[in-house]
Amino acid sequence: MNWMTILNLVLAIIILLIIGSLMYLRYVKNLDQELDKSWFKLLLKVRKRSDMIPLIIEKSKMHFENMSFKNLLKKRAEAMNNSRCTGSKVNAELALSEELNKLLKEIDNDKSAQKDILLLNMKKELFNQSELIEMDLEKYNEKVRYYNKLVSSKYLPFLVSFLKLRRRNIFEFEA
């Protein structure tokens, strides 16, 4: 082999590495955008659940006259004020879920509430919305774990930092 053949081979390898790196980065960038869309869809479902809370509170007041709903409304406001996937958002949603579950248990334990078809339908709709959130959370977190693995890889760290790709938070709470 002469030096010209070796040079051509080295150039071909370098070009292939550059093309592979660009394809990899494009894939990671597209995945980053897909995660943004998934987060937005998840937020819409979480907000829909939050929007249902005042309705179920109003209907519950007929059965629980002595019960205070201030804490539930406070937790709802805290959860709605935070839309970024951060620890504070997760904590706010957890606190809201705990308060909401207290109300749902009261409904389950109250005989007059058990006869209220509208209240039971609201409760069922709220439960169904929570199930949809849980399913979307699983999918979102699975994508985030995969994305974080790609962004944290030892390959091409300088390009990842140049594109300002960052690790994402996993959003885990029980809806």
N, C-alpha and C positions, 0 to 999 in steps of 0.2 A: 504494500500500500504506500502510495506516495502521500506527501503532505497535503496535497490538494483534496484528495479523497477524505482524509481525516478531517480537514477543515469543513468540508461539505457535510460530513456526518455530524460533527459537533454543532454546526449551524442548524441542521435539521432537528437535532435534539432540543436545542434552545428554543427554536420556533414552536415545536410541539409543547414544550413546557409552558411557554407564554400563552399559547392558545388554550391549553388545559387549565391554566390558572385563571384566565379570563372567563372561561366557561363556568368554572367552579364559583367564582365571585358573582357572576350573573345569577347563578342558581341560588346562592345564599341571599343575594339582594332580593330576588323574587320571593323567596321564602319569608324574608323580613316584611315585605309588603303584604303577603298573604296573612301573616300573623296580625298585622294592623287591622286588616279586614275582619279576621276572626274575632279579635278583641272588641271591635265595634259591634258586631252581631251579638256577642255575648253581653255587652253592656245594654243593648236594647232589650234583651230578655230580662236582665236584672232590673232594669228600670220599669218594665211592664209589671214585674212582680211588685215592685215598690209602689207603683200606681194603684195596685189592687188593695193595698193595705188600708187606706182611708175608707174605702167602701166596706170592707169587712169590719172595720172598727165601728162605723156608723150602724151597721146591722147588728153588731154584737152588743152595742149599748142597750138595746131593748132587753137583753137577757142578763147583762152584767152591769147593773146600775151603779153598784158600789166600786166597780173596778176602774182603776186609773189607766188610761192609755197613753199618758204623757211620755213615759219611758220608751214605748214602742215608736211613737211619732218622732221622738228625739233621735233614736237610733236610725230610723228611716232617713231623717234629714242628714245625719252624718254620713250615711252610706251614699246618698244621692249627691252630696257635695264633692265627692271624690271620684273621679273617673279614670285616673291613671292606675295602672297595675302596680301598686306598691303595697308595702306591708300595712300601711294605714287603711287602704281600701279593703284588704283582706280582713283586717281586724274589725272594720266597720260593718262589713257584710256578715261576719261571724256573730257580732253582737246583735245585729238586726235579726238574724235567723234564730238566735236563742230567744229573743223577746217574742218573735212571731210564733215560735213553737209553744211558748207558754200559753198564748192565747188559743192556739189550736187545741191544746190539751184541755183547756177550760171548756171549749166548745164540745169536745168529746165527752166530757164528764157531766155536762149539764143536760138534764132531761128536756127542759123546754127548748133549748137550742137544738137538740136532736130532732125536734118536730118541725123546725123552721127550714123548709125546703130551700128557700132562697139562700139562707146562710150556709146550708150544707153544700149547695151548688157553688157558692163563692169559695168555700173551703176546698172543694174538689178542684176548682179551676186554679186556685193558688198552688195546690199540691202538684197539679199537672205542669204548671209553669216552673215550679222548682225542679221537677224531674227533667224538663227540657234543659234547664240551666246546668244540672249535674252532667247530662250527656255531653253538652257543648264544652263544659269545663274539662272533661276527660280528654276530648279531642284536642282542645287548645293546649292543655298541659303536655300532651304527647308531642305535639308539634314544637312546643317551646323547648322541651328536652332535646329533641333532635337538632333544632336550630342552635341551641347553646353548645351542643357537641361540635357542630361545624364551625361556629365562631371561635370556639376555644381550641381548635386543633392547632397543632404545632406547625402546620403547613401554612404558608402565606400570612403570617401574623401582621406583617407590615402593611399588606394590602387591606386586611380587615380593619386595622386601625385607621388607615388612610380613608376608607369609606365610612368611618365612624359607626361601624356595626357594633352593637353592644349585646351583652348577654341580657336575656329577658327574665323577668320574674315569673315564677310559677304561681298561679292563682288557685289556691286550695282553700275552700271553705265548704261547709255543708249547707246546701240551699234549703 
